């Protein structure tokens, strides 16, 4: 098998020699060019597994070469070498389609990691064939477009901002980007920024050294370090407090971080994906989210469509959810009647795919036959449960005090758990008697006990 070939474009002979020697030790062949014209000629005559270009060239700008490669040989990943601190140029390159960037003076370890990721990318096919695990269901135009975008952004290392309503599947999209790209063999570390107390957030994300504060009895690796070589997914990134936004900005820009109590910065090799259901642009306008961080994490933007915009996908989704639930419970999947399916397709789904999962799960526990009917589906009245448009979660909470939309499912589960426990206690944990007291079948009660984690 022939060696991968890398094109290095720079007008500094010393840098060309340094990079060529470094890549040669990685068992890679190199070709060099000192300007844009020579680079284009080489790219037009032979395929390359990677192009590594400086931003300043005698006859033009490295961004021009990035755009030319994207238009003429898009299968070739291109990475740019930027001057130290010139993050604006790096962001522009990523927006044009660059795979990644590395800053001068060159850190050879970081360079080797970048090149290794790019070469691995060449062994992958399109995103739909490389990922493992769950996938996006649906053949609607919006989902086809989303899958195409996932395949494209998976070939880059640029930060991606995923936005959409609660329950649309933003974390699934992030996982597919990770699993379809060059970092698939590395860790995928999801972080719910809204679930970490402010006073613990820095330690959780960045880690800490022993003795750095009361209770720090040992060194602790942070979540960012845990994602080394892989992907860090920051869910509900809008919930990051401002002081943490400053620290995250340095991770994105400089690819460095400093654990609590550490005097020196450490280099980190992570790709950052972020998501939120809130309007980040409005939060920037009101001063609650840093503008510079917004533009750094929003290099590539992906919108996950709500379920009401793709009602034609509901039959595939409903049947897939039903099969998954029955496989877990070792049950024969019942059919979904035509009337029940039509009712699902006519429903607005304010809770999106997550709400569809809850509806199918509840219907499965209610049916005693081999068919889920319209009566088993039990959809919520739109006039009661429709959530009005709100700029963010705080506005929605003000509209429904004490019951924000994303917490409705948790509150219902708590009520159901309490009712089941009470019935079990009244019947001295006789499940048959408890099921009769609750007005459900024994099978349905057994399913709910397992689902709700009742011991």
C-alpha positions as CSV (number, residue, x, y, z in Angstrom):
1,X,0.0,0.0,0.0
2,X,1.4,3.4,-1.0
3,X,2.1,6.0,1.7
4,X,-0.3,8.9,2.2
5,X,1.0,12.1,0.6
6,X,0.8,15.5,2.2
7,X,1.3,18.8,0.4
8,X,3.0,21.5,2.4
9,X,2.6,25.1,1.2
10,X,4.9,27.8,2.7
11,X,7.5,30.3,1.5
12,X,9.8,29.7,4.5
13,X,12.4,27.0,3.7
14,X,13.2,26.3,7.4
15,X,9.5,25.6,8.1
16,X,9.1,23.4,5.0
17,X,12.1,21.3,6.1
18,X,10.9,21.0,9.7
19,X,7.4,19.9,8.7
20,X,8.7,17.6,6.0
21,X,11.0,15.8,8.5
22,X,8.2,15.6,11.1
23,X,5.8,14.0,8.7
24,X,8.5,11.8,7.2
25,X,8.9,10.2,10.7
26,X,5.2,9.5,10.6
27,X,5.8,7.4,7.4
28,X,4.2,10.0,5.2
29,X,5.4,11.3,1.8
30,X,5.5,15.1,1.4
31,X,5.5,17.5,-1.5
32,X,6.2,21.2,-1.1
33,X,5.2,24.4,-2.7
34,X,6.3,28.0,-2.0
35,X,3.3,29.8,-3.4
36,X,-0.4,29.5,-4.4
37,X,0.4,29.0,-8.1
38,X,2.7,26.0,-7.5
39,X,0.2,24.5,-5.0
40,X,-2.7,24.7,-7.4
41,X,-0.6,23.1,-10.1
42,X,0.4,20.2,-7.8
43,X,-3.2,19.7,-6.6
44,X,-4.5,19.6,-10.2
45,X,-2.0,16.9,-11.2
46,X,-2.2,14.4,-8.3
47,X,-4.4,13.5,-5.3
48,X,-3.2,14.4,-1.8
49,X,-4.4,13.0,1.5
50,X,-3.8,16.4,3.2
51,X,-2.8,20.0,2.3
52,X,-1.1,22.0,5.0
53,X,-0.8,25.7,4.1
54,X,0.5,28.9,5.6
55,X,-1.8,31.9,5.6
56,X,0.7,34.4,4.2
57,X,2.0,33.4,0.7
58,X,3.9,35.5,-1.8
59,X,1.1,35.6,-4.4
60,X,-1.9,35.5,-2.2
61,X,-3.6,34.3,0.9
62,X,-3.9,30.8,2.4
63,X,-7.7,31.4,2.5
64,X,-7.7,31.6,-1.3
65,X,-6.2,28.1,-1.4
66,X,-8.7,26.8,1.1
67,X,-11.6,28.1,-1.1
68,X,-9.9,26.7,-4.3
69,X,-9.5,23.2,-2.7
70,X,-13.1,23.3,-1.5
71,X,-14.3,24.1,-5.0
72,X,-12.0,21.8,-7.0
73,X,-10.9,18.9,-4.9
74,X,-13.2,18.8,-1.8
75,X,-12.1,15.3,-0.9
76,X,-8.7,16.7,0.2
77,X,-8.6,18.0,3.8
78,X,-6.8,21.3,4.2
79,X,-5.4,22.7,7.4
80,X,-4.0,26.2,7.9
81,X,-0.9,27.5,9.8
82,X,-1.8,30.8,11.5
83,X,0.2,33.4,13.2
84,X,0.1,33.2,17.0
85,X,-3.1,34.9,18.3
86,X,-4.6,35.4,14.9
87,X,-7.7,33.4,15.7
88,X,-9.9,35.5,13.3
89,X,-8.0,34.1,10.3
90,X,-8.4,30.6,11.7
91,X,-12.1,31.0,12.1
92,X,-12.5,32.3,8.6
93,X,-10.6,29.3,7.3
94,X,-12.8,26.9,9.2
95,X,-15.9,28.6,7.8
96,X,-14.5,28.2,4.3
97,X,-14.1,24.5,4.8
98,X,-10.7,24.0,6.4
99,X,-10.3,20.8,8.4
100,X,-8.4,22.4,11.3
101,X,-5.7,24.9,12.1
102,X,-2.4,25.0,14.0
103,X,-0.6,28.1,15.3
104,X,3.0,29.4,15.0
105,X,5.4,28.7,16.6
106,X,4.5,25.1,15.6
107,X,3.9,22.6,18.4
108,X,5.1,19.4,16.8
109,X,2.9,17.3,19.0
110,X,-0.2,19.2,18.1
111,X,0.9,19.1,14.4
112,X,1.3,15.3,14.5
113,X,-2.2,14.9,16.1
114,X,-3.8,17.1,13.4
115,X,-2.1,15.3,10.6
116,X,-3.0,11.9,12.1
117,X,-6.7,12.9,12.3
118,X,-6.7,14.1,8.7
119,X,-5.1,10.9,7.4
120,X,-7.6,8.8,9.3
121,X,-10.4,10.9,7.7
122,X,-9.2,9.7,4.3
123,X,-10.0,6.1,5.4
124,X,-13.6,6.9,6.1
125,X,-16.5,6.8,3.7
126,X,-19.5,9.1,4.1
127,X,-20.9,9.7,7.6
128,X,-23.9,7.4,7.1
129,X,-21.6,4.4,6.7
130,X,-19.1,5.0,9.4
131,X,-21.0,5.7,12.6
132,X,-22.1,3.0,15.0
133,X,-25.2,2.9,17.2
134,X,-28.4,4.9,16.9
135,X,-29.1,6.9,13.7
136,X,-31.5,9.6,12.5
137,X,-34.8,8.2,11.2
138,X,-37.0,9.8,8.6
139,X,-36.9,10.5,4.9
140,X,-38.4,14.1,5.0
141,X,-36.4,16.7,3.1
142,X,-35.3,18.4,6.3
143,X,-33.9,15.2,7.7
144,X,-32.1,14.4,4.4
145,X,-30.5,17.8,4.5
146,X,-29.5,17.3,8.2
147,X,-27.9,14.0,7.4
148,X,-26.0,15.5,4.5
149,X,-24.8,18.3,6.8
150,X,-23.7,15.9,9.5
151,X,-21.6,14.0,6.8
152,X,-20.0,17.3,5.7
153,X,-19.2,18.7,9.2
154,X,-17.8,15.3,10.3
155,X,-15.0,15.8,7.9
156,X,-13.9,19.0,9.7
157,X,-12.6,19.7,13.2
158,X,-14.4,23.1,13.4
159,X,-16.6,23.8,16.4
160,X,-20.3,23.1,15.6
161,X,-23.3,24.8,17.2
162,X,-26.5,22.6,17.2
163,X,-29.7,24.4,18.0
164,X,-33.3,23.3,18.1
165,X,-36.2,22.9,20.5
166,X,-36.1,20.6,23.5
167,X,-36.5,16.9,22.7
168,X,-35.5,17.2,19.0
169,X,-32.4,15.0,19.4
170,X,-29.5,17.5,19.5
171,X,-27.3,15.1,21.5
172,X,-27.9,12.3,18.9
173,X,-26.8,14.7,16.2
174,X,-23.6,15.5,18.1
175,X,-22.9,11.8,18.6
176,X,-23.4,11.1,14.9
177,X,-20.9,13.9,14.0
178,X,-18.4,12.4,16.4
179,X,-19.0,8.8,15.2
180,X,-18.8,9.8,11.5
181,X,-15.5,11.6,11.7
182,X,-11.8,11.1,12.3
183,X,-12.3,11.1,16.1
184,X,-14.7,8.2,16.2
185,X,-12.2,6.0,18.1
186,X,-11.8,8.7,20.7
187,X,-14.1,9.5,23.6
188,X,-17.4,11.3,23.3
189,X,-17.9,13.3,26.5
190,X,-21.4,14.9,26.9
191,X,-21.7,17.7,29.5
192,X,-25.0,19.2,30.7
193,X,-23.9,22.7,31.5
194,X,-27.2,23.4,33.3
195,X,-26.8,20.4,35.7
196,X,-23.5,21.4,37.3
197,X,-23.6,23.8,40.3
198,X,-21.7,27.0,39.6
199,X,-19.3,26.5,42.5
200,X,-18.2,23.1,41.1
201,X,-18.2,23.9,37.4
202,X,-14.5,24.9,37.0
203,X,-13.3,21.8,38.8
204,X,-15.7,19.5,36.9
205,X,-14.7,20.9,33.5
206,X,-11.0,21.7,34.0
207,X,-10.0,19.3,36.8
208,X,-7.9,20.3,39.8
209,X,-4.7,19.6,41.6
210,X,-4.4,18.1,45.0
211,X,-4.6,20.8,47.8
212,X,-5.9,23.5,45.4
213,X,-8.9,24.0,47.7
214,X,-10.5,22.5,50.8
215,X,-11.6,18.9,50.0
216,X,-9.2,18.5,47.0
217,X,-7.4,15.4,48.5
218,X,-6.2,14.2,45.1
219,X,-5.6,15.3,41.6
220,X,-8.8,15.1,39.5
221,X,-9.0,15.0,35.7
222,X,-11.6,17.3,34.3
223,X,-14.2,16.5,31.7
224,X,-12.3,18.5,29.0
225,X,-9.2,16.3,29.7
226,X,-11.4,13.2,29.6
227,X,-12.3,14.1,26.0
228,X,-8.7,14.2,24.9
229,X,-8.4,12.9,21.3
230,X,-12.2,12.9,21.0
231,X,-15.2,15.2,21.2
232,X,-16.6,17.4,24.1
233,X,-20.3,18.0,23.7
234,X,-21.5,21.0,25.8
235,X,-25.3,20.6,26.0
236,X,-27.3,23.7,27.1
237,X,-24.1,25.8,26.7
238,X,-26.3,28.9,27.3
239,X,-26.3,28.0,31.0
240,X,-22.6,28.5,31.4
241,X,-21.9,31.4,33.8
242,X,-19.9,34.3,32.3
243,X,-16.7,33.6,34.2
244,X,-16.7,30.0,32.7
245,X,-17.4,31.4,29.3
246,X,-14.1,33.3,29.5
247,X,-12.2,30.1,30.3
248,X,-13.9,28.1,27.6
249,X,-13.0,30.7,25.1
250,X,-9.3,30.0,25.7
251,X,-9.9,26.3,25.2
252,X,-11.5,27.0,21.8
253,X,-9.0,29.6,20.6
254,X,-5.7,28.4,22.0
255,X,-6.4,24.7,22.5
256,X,-5.0,25.0,26.0
257,X,-6.5,24.8,29.6
258,X,-5.3,25.2,33.2
259,X,-6.6,22.9,35.9
260,X,-7.6,24.6,39.2
261,X,-4.4,25.0,41.3
262,X,-2.0,24.3,38.3
263,X,0.6,27.0,37.5
264,X,1.0,26.0,33.8
265,X,-1.3,25.5,31.0
266,X,-1.8,22.2,29.3
267,X,-2.5,21.6,25.6
268,X,-5.7,19.8,24.8
269,X,-6.8,18.0,21.7
270,X,-10.6,18.1,21.7
271,X,-13.3,19.0,19.2
272,X,-16.0,21.1,20.8
273,X,-19.7,20.7,19.8
274,X,-22.3,22.7,21.7
275,X,-26.1,22.9,21.8
276,X,-29.0,24.7,23.4
277,X,-32.7,25.2,22.9
278,X,-32.4,28.9,23.8
279,X,-31.7,31.8,21.5
280,X,-28.0,32.5,21.9
281,X,-28.1,35.6,19.7
282,X,-30.7,37.2,22.0
283,X,-28.6,36.2,25.0
284,X,-25.6,37.9,23.4
285,X,-27.7,41.0,22.7
286,X,-28.7,41.2,26.4
287,X,-25.1,40.6,27.7
288,X,-25.8,37.2,29.2
289,X,-23.6,35.3,26.7
290,X,-20.2,36.5,25.4
291,X,-20.2,37.6,21.8
292,X,-16.6,36.4,21.2
293,X,-17.4,32.9,22.5
294,X,-20.6,32.8,20.5
295,X,-18.7,33.4,17.2
296,X,-16.0,30.9,18.2
297,X,-18.4,28.0,18.9
298,X,-20.7,29.0,16.1
299,X,-18.3,28.4,13.2
300,X,-20.7,25.8,11.7
301,X,-24.4,26.0,12.6
302,X,-26.8,23.0,12.5
303,X,-30.6,23.3,13.0
304,X,-32.5,20.2,14.2
305,X,-36.1,20.6,12.9
306,X,-39.0,20.1,15.3
307,X,-41.2,17.0,14.9
308,X,-44.2,19.1,13.7
309,X,-42.2,20.1,10.6
310,X,-41.7,16.5,9.6
311,X,-44.9,14.7,10.5
312,X,-44.4,12.3,7.6
313,X,-41.5,10.8,9.6
314,X,-43.7,9.9,12.6
315,X,-44.7,6.4,11.4
316,X,-41.0,5.3,11.1
317,X,-40.1,6.9,14.4
318,X,-43.1,5.5,16.3
319,X,-42.5,1.9,15.0
320,X,-38.8,2.1,15.8
321,X,-39.4,3.4,19.3
322,X,-42.0,0.6,19.9
323,X,-39.7,-2.1,18.6
324,X,-36.9,-0.8,20.9
325,X,-39.1,-0.7,24.0
326,X,-40.5,-4.2,23.3
327,X,-37.0,-5.6,22.7
328,X,-35.9,-4.2,26.0
329,X,-38.9,-5.8,27.8
330,X,-38.8,-9.0,25.7
331,X,-42.3,-8.5,24.5
332,X,-43.9,-9.1,21.1
333,X,-44.5,-5.6,19.5
334,X,-48.1,-4.7,19.1
335,X,-49.3,-3.0,15.9
336,X,-50.3,0.7,15.9
337,X,-53.7,1.1,14.4
338,X,-54.3,3.4,11.4
339,X,-56.4,5.8,13.5
340,X,-53.8,6.0,16.3
341,X,-51.1,6.7,13.8
342,X,-53.2,9.4,12.1
343,X,-53.8,11.0,15.5
344,X,-50.0,11.1,16.1
345,X,-49.4,12.7,12.7
346,X,-52.0,15.3,13.4
347,X,-50.6,16.2,16.8
348,X,-48.3,19.2,17.3
349,X,-45.7,17.6,19.6
350,X,-44.5,20.5,21.7
351,X,-42.1,18.0,23.4
352,X,-40.9,16.7,20.0
353,X,-39.3,13.2,19.7
354,X,-38.9,12.9,23.5
355,X,-42.7,13.4,23.9
356,X,-43.4,10.8,21.1
357,X,-41.3,8.3,23.1
358,X,-43.3,9.0,26.3
359,X,-46.6,8.6,24.4
360,X,-45.6,5.3,22.8
361,X,-44.3,4.0,26.1
362,X,-47.5,4.9,27.9
363,X,-49.6,3.3,25.1
364,X,-47.6,0.1,25.4
365,X,-48.4,-0.2,29.1
366,X,-52.1,0.4,28.5
367,X,-52.8,-2.0,25.7
368,X,-53.9,-5.6,26.6
369,X,-54.2,-6.7,23.0
370,X,-51.9,-6.8,20.1
371,X,-52.9,-3.4,18.9
372,X,-52.3,0.2,20.1
373,X,-55.5,2.1,19.4
374,X,-56.3,5.8,19.4
375,X,-57.6,5.5,23.0
376,X,-54.2,4.1,24.2
377,X,-52.4,7.1,22.7
378,X,-54.0,9.7,24.9
379,X,-52.6,12.9,23.4
380,X,-52.6,16.1,25.5
381,X,-55.1,18.9,24.5
382,X,-53.2,21.4,22.4
383,X,-55.0,24.3,24.2
384,X,-53.8,23.2,27.6
385,X,-50.2,22.0,26.9
386,X,-49.1,24.2,24.0
387,X,-46.1,26.2,25.1
388,X,-46.1,29.8,23.7
389,X,-43.1,31.1,21.9
390,X,-40.5,32.4,24.4
391,X,-37.1,33.9,23.9
392,X,-35.6,31.4,26.4
393,X,-36.4,29.0,29.2
394,X,-36.8,31.8,31.7
395,X,-39.7,33.3,29.8
396,X,-41.3,29.9,29.5
397,X,-41.0,29.3,33.2
398,X,-42.6,32.7,33.9
399,X,-45.5,31.6,31.8
400,X,-45.9,28.3,33.6
401,X,-44.6,29.0,37.2
402,X,-43.0,25.9,38.7
403,X,-43.4,23.8,35.5
404,X,-40.9,24.6,32.8
405,X,-41.5,22.6,29.6
406,X,-38.4,20.4,29.9
407,X,-39.5,19.4,33.5
408,X,-43.0,18.2,32.8
409,X,-41.9,14.6,32.0
410,X,-39.9,14.4,35.2
411,X,-42.8,15.7,37.3
412,X,-45.2,13.2,35.8
413,X,-42.7,10.4,36.5
414,X,-42.4,11.5,40.1
415,X,-46.2,11.5,40.6
416,X,-46.4,8.0,38.9
417,X,-43.6,6.6,41.1
418,X,-45.2,7.9,44.3
419,X,-48.6,6.3,43.3
420,X,-47.0,2.9,42.5
421,X,-45.0,2.9,45.8
422,X,-48.1,3.8,47.8
423,X,-50.1,1.0,46.1
424,X,-47.3,-1.5,46.8
425,X,-47.1,-0.5,50.4
426,X,-50.8,-0.8,50.8
427,X,-50.8,-4.4,49.4
428,X,-47.6,-5.4,51.2
429,X,-45.7,-5.5,47.9
430,X,-48.1,-7.9,46.3
431,X,-47.8,-6.8,42.7
432,X,-50.9,-8.5,41.4
433,X,-53.0,-6.8,44.1
434,X,-51.2,-3.4,43.5
435,X,-51.9,-3.6,39.8
436,X,-55.6,-4.2,40.6
437,X,-55.6,-1.3,43.0
438,X,-54.0,1.0,40.4
439,X,-56.4,-0.2,37.6
440,X,-53.7,-1.6,35.3
441,X,-52.5,-5.0,34.2
442,X,-49.8,-6.9,36.0
443,X,-47.6,-6.7,32.9
444,X,-48.1,-3.0,32.8
445,X,-47.2,-2.6,36.5
446,X,-44.1,-4.7,36.1
447,X,-43.0,-2.6,33.1
448,X,-43.5,0.7,35.0
449,X,-41.6,-0.6,38.1
450,X,-38.6,-1.5,36.0
451,X,-38.9,1.8,34.0
452,X,-39.1,4.0,37.0
453,X,-36.3,2.1,38.9
454,X,-38.5,1.1,41.8
455,X,-36.9,-1.5,44.0
